[in-house]
């Protein structure tokens, strides 16, 4: 574990900054596909996007099981989360309340995580997917609750088959994982209720700016 002196800063005003982060997350998940900025200043550890770090600071505590890749869990990211959140970092992804994955890697699949139960669908995993960018990639069309008609998104740096996984996850509704795409200090929410249409080959000019 890193010495405390080498662990970057977390929230300077935990109550106010947690509330601001939670509002951004709520907006992202209630308006799927819109880009929301996480404004709280933190010093994220190596391996975590700023928005990922802020989201976990706002949502996690000592009772929250978090799944990270072994490289993140055993490195600065794991030490940072243990120090600032007191969070339990677990090895079994199916037991996670929150998980962080690299969208470009082949594993783990979204189906690896908990989809909740019929009695407790809210006990599914929220998966934070770190991306190379939230625009400039292959575009897909979103529809469903929180979207007036349809909405285009084009995050960059996602593995082949990712959108097929998201579509399969939506078919499980009201079960399924909720997704937060993260890059820099910005997020896009994709709750389990969001439907994924066949990918569109839209130009960047066709994408709405939020």
C-alpha positions as CSV (number, residue, x, y, z in Angstrom):
1,X,0.0,0.0,0.0
2,X,1.2,3.5,-0.8
3,X,2.3,5.7,2.1
4,X,-0.3,8.2,3.1
5,X,2.0,11.1,1.9
6,X,1.8,9.7,-1.7
7,X,-2.0,9.4,-1.8
8,X,-3.7,12.3,-3.7
9,X,-6.3,14.6,-2.3
10,X,-10.0,13.7,-2.2
11,X,-12.9,16.1,-1.4
12,X,-11.9,19.2,0.4
13,X,-15.6,19.8,1.3
14,X,-17.1,16.3,1.5
15,X,-20.7,17.2,2.1
16,X,-21.0,19.9,-0.6
17,X,-18.9,18.1,-3.2
18,X,-20.6,14.8,-2.6
19,X,-24.0,16.5,-3.2
20,X,-22.8,18.1,-6.4
21,X,-21.4,14.8,-7.7
22,X,-24.6,13.0,-6.8
23,X,-26.7,15.6,-8.7
24,X,-24.5,15.1,-11.8
25,X,-24.8,11.3,-11.5
26,X,-28.6,11.6,-11.1
27,X,-28.8,13.9,-14.1
28,X,-26.8,11.5,-16.2
29,X,-28.9,8.5,-15.3
30,X,-32.2,10.3,-15.6
31,X,-31.3,11.8,-19.0
32,X,-29.4,8.9,-20.7
33,X,-26.8,10.0,-23.2
34,X,-26.4,13.5,-22.0
35,X,-22.9,14.6,-21.0
36,X,-22.6,15.7,-17.4
37,X,-19.5,17.4,-15.9
38,X,-18.2,16.4,-12.5
39,X,-16.9,19.7,-11.1
40,X,-15.4,18.7,-7.8
41,X,-11.6,19.1,-7.8
42,X,-9.8,15.9,-6.7
43,X,-6.5,14.4,-7.5
44,X,-7.4,11.0,-9.0
45,X,-5.0,8.1,-8.6
46,X,-3.2,6.5,-11.6
47,X,-5.7,4.4,-13.5
48,X,-8.9,6.3,-12.6
49,X,-10.5,9.1,-14.6
50,X,-11.3,12.1,-12.6
51,X,-15.0,11.5,-13.0
52,X,-14.6,7.9,-11.9
53,X,-12.8,9.0,-8.8
54,X,-15.4,11.7,-8.0
55,X,-18.3,9.3,-8.5
56,X,-16.8,6.7,-6.1
57,X,-16.0,9.3,-3.5
58,X,-19.6,10.4,-3.6
59,X,-21.2,6.9,-3.6
60,X,-18.9,4.6,-1.7
61,X,-18.1,4.1,2.0
62,X,-16.8,1.3,4.2
63,X,-19.9,-0.8,3.6
64,X,-19.6,-0.6,-0.2
65,X,-18.0,-3.5,-2.1
66,X,-16.1,-2.3,-5.1
67,X,-14.6,-4.4,-7.9
68,X,-11.5,-3.2,-9.7
69,X,-9.2,-5.0,-12.1
70,X,-6.3,-6.6,-10.2
71,X,-3.9,-3.9,-11.5
72,X,-6.1,-1.1,-10.2
73,X,-6.9,-2.9,-6.9
74,X,-3.3,-3.6,-6.1
75,X,-2.0,-0.2,-7.2
76,X,-2.5,3.5,-6.4
77,X,-6.2,3.4,-7.2
78,X,-6.9,0.7,-4.6
79,X,-4.9,2.5,-2.0
80,X,-6.7,5.8,-2.8
81,X,-10.1,4.3,-2.4
82,X,-9.3,2.5,0.8
83,X,-7.9,5.7,2.3
84,X,-10.7,8.1,1.2
85,X,-13.7,5.8,1.2
86,X,-12.7,3.0,3.5
87,X,-14.2,0.8,0.8
88,X,-13.9,-3.0,0.6
89,X,-12.2,-4.0,-2.7
90,X,-13.4,-7.5,-3.6
91,X,-12.3,-10.1,-6.1
92,X,-15.6,-11.5,-7.2
93,X,-17.3,-9.1,-9.6
94,X,-20.8,-10.6,-9.0
95,X,-20.6,-9.3,-5.4
96,X,-19.8,-5.7,-6.3
97,X,-22.1,-2.7,-5.7
98,X,-19.8,-0.7,-8.0
99,X,-17.2,-1.8,-10.5
100,X,-14.7,0.0,-12.8
101,X,-13.7,-1.5,-16.1
102,X,-11.7,-0.4,-19.1
103,X,-14.1,-0.2,-22.0
104,X,-11.4,-1.2,-24.5
105,X,-10.5,-4.5,-22.9
106,X,-12.2,-7.8,-23.6
107,X,-13.0,-8.7,-20.0
108,X,-14.9,-8.7,-17.8
109,X,-18.2,-8.8,-19.7
110,X,-21.1,-6.9,-18.4
111,X,-22.9,-10.2,-17.7
112,X,-20.2,-11.0,-15.1
113,X,-21.7,-8.5,-12.7
114,X,-24.8,-8.8,-10.6
115,X,-28.1,-8.0,-12.3
116,X,-30.1,-7.9,-9.1
117,X,-33.0,-10.2,-8.2
118,X,-36.7,-10.2,-8.8
119,X,-37.2,-9.1,-5.2
120,X,-34.3,-6.6,-5.1
121,X,-33.5,-5.4,-8.6
122,X,-31.8,-2.4,-7.1
123,X,-29.0,-4.6,-5.8
124,X,-27.4,-4.9,-9.1
125,X,-23.9,-3.6,-9.9
126,X,-23.3,-0.1,-11.2
127,X,-20.5,-0.4,-13.7
128,X,-18.3,2.6,-14.5
129,X,-16.8,2.1,-18.0
130,X,-13.7,4.2,-18.6
131,X,-13.5,5.3,-22.2
132,X,-10.9,6.9,-24.5
133,X,-13.4,9.7,-25.1
134,X,-17.1,10.4,-25.0
135,X,-17.3,11.4,-28.6
136,X,-15.6,10.6,-31.9
137,X,-16.4,6.9,-31.8
138,X,-19.0,4.7,-33.5
139,X,-22.4,6.2,-32.9
140,X,-25.4,4.4,-31.5
141,X,-29.0,5.5,-31.0
142,X,-30.6,5.5,-27.6
143,X,-34.2,5.5,-26.7
144,X,-36.3,4.9,-23.5
145,X,-37.2,6.7,-20.3
146,X,-35.6,10.1,-20.0
147,X,-35.2,10.5,-23.8
148,X,-37.9,12.4,-25.6
149,X,-37.4,10.6,-29.0
150,X,-34.0,9.3,-29.6
151,X,-30.5,10.4,-28.8
152,X,-27.2,9.7,-30.5
153,X,-24.0,9.0,-28.5
154,X,-20.5,8.1,-29.9
155,X,-18.1,7.2,-27.1
156,X,-14.6,6.2,-28.2
157,X,-12.4,3.3,-27.3
158,X,-15.0,0.6,-26.6
159,X,-14.4,-3.1,-27.3
160,X,-16.0,-4.9,-30.2
161,X,-19.4,-6.2,-29.1
162,X,-19.8,-3.7,-26.2
163,X,-23.1,-2.3,-27.6
164,X,-24.4,-5.8,-28.1
165,X,-23.8,-6.4,-24.4
166,X,-25.6,-3.2,-23.5
167,X,-28.6,-4.2,-25.7
168,X,-28.7,-7.7,-24.1
169,X,-28.5,-6.0,-20.7
170,X,-31.5,-3.8,-21.5
171,X,-33.6,-6.9,-22.4
172,X,-33.2,-8.0,-18.8
173,X,-35.1,-5.0,-17.4
174,X,-36.1,-4.4,-14.6
175,X,-33.0,-6.4,-13.9
176,X,-29.6,-5.6,-15.3
177,X,-26.6,-3.4,-14.5
178,X,-26.6,0.4,-14.8
179,X,-23.7,1.9,-16.7
180,X,-21.8,5.2,-16.3
181,X,-19.3,6.0,-19.1
182,X,-16.5,8.1,-17.9
183,X,-13.7,10.2,-19.5
184,X,-11.8,13.1,-17.9
185,X,-14.3,14.9,-15.6
186,X,-17.4,14.0,-17.8
187,X,-19.9,11.1,-17.6
188,X,-22.7,9.7,-19.7
189,X,-25.3,7.6,-18.0
190,X,-26.9,4.4,-19.5
191,X,-29.4,2.9,-17.1
192,X,-30.7,-0.6,-17.7
193,X,-33.9,0.8,-19.1
194,X,-32.1,2.5,-22.0
195,X,-32.7,0.7,-25.4
196,X,-29.8,0.5,-27.9
197,X,-30.7,0.6,-31.6
198,X,-28.5,-0.7,-34.4
199,X,-25.4,1.5,-34.7
200,X,-25.8,4.6,-36.8
201,X,-23.0,5.9,-39.0
202,X,-23.6,9.5,-38.1
203,X,-21.2,12.4,-38.6
204,X,-20.1,14.4,-35.5
205,X,-22.3,17.2,-36.7
206,X,-25.3,15.1,-36.2
207,X,-24.6,14.5,-32.6
208,X,-26.4,16.7,-30.1
209,X,-24.3,18.8,-27.8
210,X,-25.4,18.9,-24.2
